[in-house]
């Protein structure tokens, strides 16, 4: 079920990307755009920086990696984007950690919670390891289209960022629910 949903979402985004590209390619280069129409063509990175500032964040762009770092409601995020694509990927990394020396049951609860939330959340949850610090870390990511033609783009971005907090709460809740189930057995 989860894999099918992921494939369908991927195909939808893939279709949207090529629709957007074909629309740009259909435009004749000889057309003299008005000033208003020229303002509608905004590079993705410029648009991201502008909208982040408008929602009260102070973005920091890293030119060599294409990442834009920012804080929203006390949480640290980064966005990977380029001007070659109308899509951005938002990341919230290392928001939850458990020690590699923790009980195997705690790690198993984390895995179960990640799998459960991935089936229902608007963000993708994943985990990785940091061998130096000997921790497992939870991360969230979300791919979205980001073009100037999106109505109320500030609200759109805020809503997208709220999905991360919803997914975090769902993972923590699911981990606690699994712990209670284990204790009842």
ABEGO torsion letter per residue (X at the ends): XAAAAAAAAAAAAAAAAAAAAAAAAABBAABBBBAAAAAABBBAAAAAAAAAAAAGBBBBBBAAAGBBBBBBGGBBBBBBBBAABABBBBBBBGABBBBAABBAAAAAAAAAAAAAAAAABABBBBBBBBAAAGBBBBBBBBBBBBBAABBGAAAAAAAAAAAAAAAAAAAAAAAAAAAAAAAAX
